[in-house]
Amino acid sequence: MSLFIEDKVLAKPFLKWAGGKGQLLPEIEKRLPVEMETEQIDTYVEPFIGGGAAFFFIAQRFEQIKHFYLYDINEDLVNCYNAIKKDVESVIKELKKLERAFLKLEKEERKELFYKIRAKFNNDRDSAKLIFLNKTCFNGLYRVNRKGEYNVPCGDYKNPNICDEENLRNVSDVLQKAKITHGDFEKSDKYIDENTFVYFDPPYRPLSSTASFTSYSKEDFDESKQIRLSVFCRHIDEKGAKFLLSNSDPKNENPNDTFFDKHYKGFLIETVKASRQINCKASGRGQINELLIINY
Ligand SMILES: C[S@@+](CC[C@H](N)C(=O)[O-])C[C@H]1O[C@@H](n2cnc3c(N)ncnc32)[C@H](O)[C@@H]1O
C-alpha cells in the first residue's frame, strides 16, 4: 500500500515490525494536537520507534516540525535506520545482491541460503542482512535468544519484495531530519520541552490469553517498566509537553483490571478498535479494543 500526500509517494516503514501502527494511524491522526499545524510544536519525539509508521507519517505531513528524536532499545534496528540515513546506496547495493542470489533459487536452496545469511548476520550485524532476514523470515519477526542471536526461522513467501529501492531512498531523505539513538525511552527526556509532541508506542502490556508479544530484545518490557513509563509521562506532562500513548486495553478480558486508570489518572483515556492476532491460530484475528492516552 502506498501513502500519498498531494500526489507525492511517501516513505513508509521499510521493515515489518510486531505491533506496527499502520492500521491505528487514522485514529492517531484524528487526535494529534492542533498545535502540530502551527509553529508552536517544533519537536517530535518517538521513544519506541519500532517500524516507525507514525514517525514517517508525521515527518512528511507536518513540515514545520524541525527536530525529530527517535529512540529504540533494539540496537540492530537503530543501526539499520542510521545506515539508511547515512549511506542508503550501500545498503541498496548489498541488499540487491542478497535479493538476486535468493530469488533465483528453488525453495529448499532458498532455505539453506536464509540460514547461511542468518549465521553471518549474527557475526557482523550488517543492516542489509537485517532487512533481508526481515523480508524472508517467518512473519517478519525480530527475535533473539539469551545470547542475543537472531533466531527467527525461514518464512515461506513465493515472491518477497526484498529490496524496495524507491522506498529506501525516500526513507533516507526523511531520516535526514531525524536523530536516531539506541537506548532506553527515558534518554529522550533531554529533548522534551513545552514545544514537543511525544508519541509513545511501547511494547503492549500483555493480555493474559492473547498471543501478545513483548520480547523485541533481550530484555522484556515487564510491569515495572510499564509503571516507569507512566511516571515518565507524568514528568513530561509537568514540563508542558504534549503526549499520546498507545497500549493494549486489559478490559478486553478483565473489566476489573484498572492498571491504566490508576497509573494514568487525570489523563484522557480513549478506547479504539484494532484488528489483531488474538490467539496463536491463524483464525484468531479479531477486533479488540486498544487504548490511546492523551494529556491535552
Ligand atoms: C510496539 S513496538 C513499536 C511499534 C512501532 N511504533 C511501529 O509502528 O511499528 C515497541 C518498540 O519498543 C522497543 N523497546 C522495548 N523496550 C524499550 C525501552 N526500554 N526503551 C526504548 N525502546 C524500547 C522495542 O525494541 C520495539 O521496537
The ligand as an SDF file (V2000), in Angstrom:
LIG
                    3D

 27 29  0  0  0  0  0  0  0  0999 V2000
    5.3500   -1.7380   19.7490 C   0  0  0  0  0  0  0  0  0  0  0  0
    6.9510   -1.5390   19.1620 S   0  0  0  0  0  0  0  0  0  0  0  0
    6.7560   -0.0750   18.3510 C   0  0  0  0  0  0  0  0  0  0  0  0
    5.9300   -0.2270   17.1230 C   0  0  0  0  0  0  0  0  0  0  0  0
    6.0740    0.9450   16.1770 C   0  0  0  0  0  0  0  0  0  0  0  0
    5.5400    2.1760   16.7140 N   0  0  0  0  0  0  0  0  0  0  0  0
    5.5240    0.6550   14.8030 C   0  0  0  0  0  0  0  0  0  0  0  0
    4.6780    1.3620   14.3150 O   0  0  0  0  0  0  0  0  0  0  0  0
    5.9600   -0.3210   14.2120 O   0  0  0  0  0  0  0  0  0  0  0  0
    7.8640   -1.2210   20.5910 C   0  0  0  0  0  0  0  0  0  0  0  0
    9.3340   -0.9360   20.4120 C   0  0  0  0  0  0  0  0  0  0  0  0
    9.8710   -0.5820   21.6980 O   0  0  0  0  0  0  0  0  0  0  0  0
   11.2170   -1.0230   21.7840 C   0  0  0  0  0  0  0  0  0  0  0  0
   11.5870   -1.0410   23.2220 N   0  0  0  0  0  0  0  0  0  0  0  0
   11.3940   -2.0200   24.1480 C   0  0  0  0  0  0  0  0  0  0  0  0
   11.8330   -1.6240   25.3520 N   0  0  0  0  0  0  0  0  0  0  0  0
   12.3020   -0.3520   25.2160 C   0  0  0  0  0  0  0  0  0  0  0  0
   12.8590    0.6160   26.1030 C   0  0  0  0  0  0  0  0  0  0  0  0
   13.0360    0.3470   27.4010 N   0  0  0  0  0  0  0  0  0  0  0  0
   13.2140    1.8160   25.6100 N   0  0  0  0  0  0  0  0  0  0  0  0
   13.0610    2.1020   24.2820 C   0  0  0  0  0  0  0  0  0  0  0  0
   12.5380    1.2150   23.3810 N   0  0  0  0  0  0  0  0  0  0  0  0
   12.1650    0.0160   23.8420 C   0  0  0  0  0  0  0  0  0  0  0  0
   11.2060   -2.3600   21.0810 C   0  0  0  0  0  0  0  0  0  0  0  0
   12.5040   -2.6780   20.6120 O   0  0  0  0  0  0  0  0  0  0  0  0
   10.1860   -2.1080   19.9280 C   0  0  0  0  0  0  0  0  0  0  0  0
   10.8260   -1.7440   18.7290 O   0  0  0  0  0  0  0  0  0  0  0  0
  1  2  1  0
  2  3  1  0
  2 10  1  0
  3  4  1  0
  4  5  1  0
  5  6  1  0
  5  7  1  0
  7  8  2  0
  7  9  1  0
 10 11  1  0
 11 12  1  0
 11 26  1  0
 12 13  1  0
 13 14  1  0
 13 24  1  0
 14 15  1  0
 14 23  1  0
 15 16  2  0
 16 17  1  0
 17 18  1  0
 17 23  2  0
 18 19  1  0
 18 20  2  0
 20 21  1  0
 21 22  2  0
 22 23  1  0
 24 25  1  0
 24 26  1  0
 26 27  1  0
M  CHG  2   2   1   9  -1
M  END
$$$$
